[in-house]
Amino acid sequence: MGVGISLATRGWGMPQTVPMVGVSGIGSWPGTDVREAVRVVRDVLGEASAEGVTGLPYLPELPARGPGADMVGRATRLLVDLAVDLQPQGWRLVDRPGRDAERTASFWRHDLDELAEAYDGWSGPLKVQVGGPWTLASELWLPLGDRVLSDAGATRDLCASLAEGVAGHVGEVRRLVPGAEVVLQVDEPSLGTVLLGRVRSESGYRVLRAPEAAEAVAALRQVLDGAVSGGAARTVVHYCAAPPPVPVLRDARPDALSLDVTALGARAWESLAVAVEAGTALWAGLVPADGDPTAYRGPHDDLVARWGEVGLPRRDLADVTVTPACGLAGATPRSARALTEATVRLAGDLAESAAG
């Protein structure tokens, strides 16, 4: 089976020596109070209380703070030797960074300061997220042209820059939290649209080039390799749309795939089973980000049923990590906490099913 959560420590406690169902979050969080968000995530996931469950806390992202706190804006801060600033169309490559880039850098400094303070003395897994190369290529604009995706050479330069920046970012998190086993999650919400050739040009009259599967895999792999070179203990690729391009995601060889499993059809489940059998762990998005925190049994039962239908051993459910189906930025701070707590309870149910 794939790399699971078995090497994690539970908060500041002793290392776990047997596989346990993991529980984590996707990344985005509501509100603008970073300190509060970091501490809520730490407290709920760092001391996951359900039997047979190990929590994997993460650095929450708060897009409600405005431009530069969004996924794309945050990722631009990690680019090496590529300056980006906010223009009327969106984030654009420029000759030199401006005020918007500095605001993004300020958000990052604040977030990492809060992370270092909240996790002083921490020993165990700690996740950070970054926008992926294909999502950035479809969202960023060339200095005097269309989206970066329209230019194969510019796309390659962007991927190389992001890979180098991710390596530095992982290294910085390890420096700030010396006991952390850094898990790097690459968010690729636009990958499916890119692969299907549905990203439109600036004029809207044509679609931009769709990369071949091998090109898409190579770019993703380059960023994941950057994370490993920076000292990441594990890598995860997150994709929450349906249907997910599982073969491309699998062939990039992350340690785990993070998917909204409530939206998977039969074909996607068959492809996912191949990935799991080949050693890729599953991070199962089960709790609807806009759902009722008390109603979580249905998704659990569906996962167990689907798992068996594709021929996966029931005991291997212990290698799954449970997450919300997507980010929680659209919730309220109070409901985001409640949904995270529901995710912990659901992971406990899954641990019982794996042992049964």
N, C-alpha and C positions, 0 to 999 in steps of 0.2 A: 504494500500500500504506500501511499504518498507520504510526504513529510507532513506530519500532524502537529499537534500542540504538545507532544509528550516531553519535550525538553524544557518546557516553560517552568518558571517558578510562579507560585501563587502569591502575588503581592510581594511583601518582604519576607515570605516564608521559605520553607525548605523546598528544594527541587522535587518535582514529581517524577517518579521512576516508571510509571505505567501510562499508556495512552489514555487521554481523557478528552472528552468533547470540548472543543474550544468555543469561546464566545467573544465576539468583537463588534465593531461598528464599521460603517463605510467611511465616514470622515466628516461630512458637513454637519453643522449644528446651528440651531437658531440663536438669534439675539446678537448682541455686540459685546458682551462681557466675557473676554477670553479667560480671565482668571477663574471665574465661576465655572465655565464650561470645562476647562482642563481638570478642575478638581472633581466635578461631578463624574466625568468619564473615569478618572482614576479611582474614585471611591466605589463606583458601581462595578466596574470591570476588574479593577486591581484586586478586589476582595470578593470575587464572584462566590456567592454563598451556596449555590446548589451543589448537591453531592455529585461527584464525578465530573465536575466542570472546572476548567481552567480559563480565567479571563485574560484577554489580550487588549490592554488599553491602547489608546491612540491619541495623537495630537489633533484635536478637533479644528475644523475650518469653519469660520463664521463669515459667509459671504454677505450677510446683511450689513456689514461695515462699509460696503461700497466697493467701487472699482479698485482692484489691487488685492482685495480679499477673496475674489472669485477664483475658481479653479484655474482658469487660463491665466489670469493676472499673476497668481502666485507662482505658477510654473515658469513664467517669463523671467522671474527674478533669479531662477537657477541657471539660466542660459549663460554660457561662457563665451565672451567675445562677440555677443550679439545684443545690441541695445534695442530696447522695445519701449514704446510709449503709447498712450491711449489717444486715438484719433476718432473723428466722427463715425468711421466705419467699424471701429474696434481697435484691438491691439495691433500695432504695426511696427515692423522693423524700421529703425531710424539710425541716423549717424551717431547721435549721442543721446543718452537718456535725459528725460525731463522731470517735471514735478510728479507726474503719475508714477514713474518708475521709482522715485524716491519714496512716495507714499507706500508702494508695495514693499520696498525694503524695510520701511518702518514697521509695517504689520508683521513681517517675518521676525524682526528683532524682538518685538514685543512678545510674539508667540513663543519663541525659543527661550526667552528669559523666563516666562511663566512655566514652560515645560521643565526647565532646569530646576526651578525652585520647588515645583510640585513633586518632582521625582528625585529629589535629593535622597541618596541612599538606596534607590531602587535597584533591584536585581531581578532581571527577567525580560520577557519580550515587551517591546514597545513599538508601535506602528506609526509610520508617517506616510503621507500620500502625495502623489504628484501627478499632474496631468500628463497623459501619454503623448508620444510623438505624432501619431496620426490625428489625434484630437487637436493638438497644437497646429499641425500643418493645415488643417481645415479651417482653423479660426484666425490664425495670424495672417497679416497682409504684408506683401513685399513693399519695399520703400516707394516704388513708383508703379506698381503693377497690381495683379490680382492676388489671390490667396497664395500662401507659400506652396500649397499642394499643387498648384498649376505648374510649378517648375521643379523637375526631378532633382536637379543639382542643389537648389535651395533647400529642398526637403532633406536631402542627405546631410547638408551642412547643419540644419536645424537638429536632426537626430543626433549627430555627433556632439553638438554643443550641449544638448540636454543630457546626454549620457555622461559627459564630463562634469556637468553641474550636479547631477544626481550623486555621483561619486563623492564630490565635495560635501554635499548636503548630508549624506549618511555619515561621513566622517565627522562633521560638526555635531550632529546629534550624539554620536558616540563619545565625543569629547565632553559635551555638556552633561550627559548622563552615563558615566563610565560603566555602570553595571548593566546597561541596556543591551539586549539582543535585538538589534534594530531589524524590523520587518518593513520592507519598502513595498508599498502598493502603488501600482501604475493604473490610473483611471483612464479608460478609453471609451467614453460614451459615444464618440462619433465614428468609431472604427467600422461598424456595420454600414453606415451611410457612405463612408469613403470607399469601402470595398465594392459596393454596389454601383458606384459611379453616380451618386445622387447629390454631390456637392456642386452647387451652381456657381457660375462665374459672377463677377461683379455686375455685369449687365443683366444677368438672369436669363440670357438667351441660349446659353450652352451649359453643359456640365463639364466639370474638370476631370482630368484623367483619373482613372481608377488604377491603383497599383496592383501588380500581380501578387498572388499570395506569397510567393517567395520574398518579394521586396517588403511586404508588410511584416512578415515574420522576422526578417533580418533587422529591421528598424526597432521592433519591440525587443528583440534579443540584445541589441546593442545597448539599450537603456538598462535592461536587467543586468547585463554584464557590468555596466557602470556601477550599479548599486552594489554588486558583489565585490567589485574592486575597492569600493569605499568601505567595505566591512559589513555589509548587510548579512544577517544570519539566514534570512529567507526572503523570497520575493513573491508577490501576488499580483495578478492582473485582474482588475475589476471591470465588468461589463454588465449593465443592468437592463439593456433593451432586449427585445425578443424578435426573431430568434438570434442567439449569440453565434458568432463565427467560431465555434469551438475548435475546429482543426487548426485554424491560424493561431488562436490563443494557445492551444496545446503545443504546437510546434515551436513556439517561442521559448518553451521550456521554463516557465515559472514554476516555483514550488507548489503554487496553488492557483486555482481559478475561483474568483468570487463572482457568483451569478445569482440573479433573481430566479430561484428555482420554481417559484409559484407560477411563472410565465412560460415554462419550458414545455414544448410539445413532445410527442413520442420520438421524433427524429432527433431532436436536440438531446433528449435523455440517452438515446443510444450512442450518440457521439460522445457525450459526457462519460458514459460508462467506459468507453475505450480509453479515454484520458485517465480516468481513475485507475483502471487496471494497469495502465502503463506507469503509474507512480505519481500522478498529479493529484494533490489533495483538493478537496472541495470545500469552499467557503459558501455555505448555503444561505442565500437571502430568503428568509422565511417570514419575518414579521413585517407586515405592510407599514411603510413609513407614515401613512395617513390613517392607520387603522385603530381599532379599539385595543388598548394595551391589555385588556383582560381576556381577549378572544384569540388564543394562540394554539389551541389544540388541533384545529383543522389543518393548518399548514404542516404541523408535525406528522399527523397521520398520513397526509398525502406524500410527504418525503419518504417515510418508511415504506409505503406501498410502492412508489415508483422505484425505489432502491431495489426492492425485491423483484419487480417486474423485469428489470434489465439484467438480472442475474448477479447482482453484487451481494456478497455475504453480509448478513445482518450485523455480525460482529464488527465489520469495518465501518459502521456508522460512528464508532468511537474515534475515527480519524477526521471526522467532519468538524468544521468550525461554523457556528451559527451566527448570522448577522441579520440586521434589518434588511429588507429587500432593496433599499436604496438609502441615500443620505437623508438626514433628518432636518435639513434646513427649513423645510416648509412647516414643521411642527412649532409648537411653543416650547420654551425651555422646560416647562413643567411636564408636558406630554413627551418631550424627547427623553427625559429621565425615565418616565414611566414605560416608554417603549423599550428602552435599553434594559430596564429591569425585567420586562416581559421576555426579552431575548435570552436573558440568563435563565429564566424559568423554563423556557422552551428547550434550551440546551440541556437542562437537567432531565427533562422528559426524554430527550434523545439518548442521553447516557443510559437511562433505564432500559430503553428499547434495545440498545446495543448489547446490554448485559443479559437481556431476556432470552 
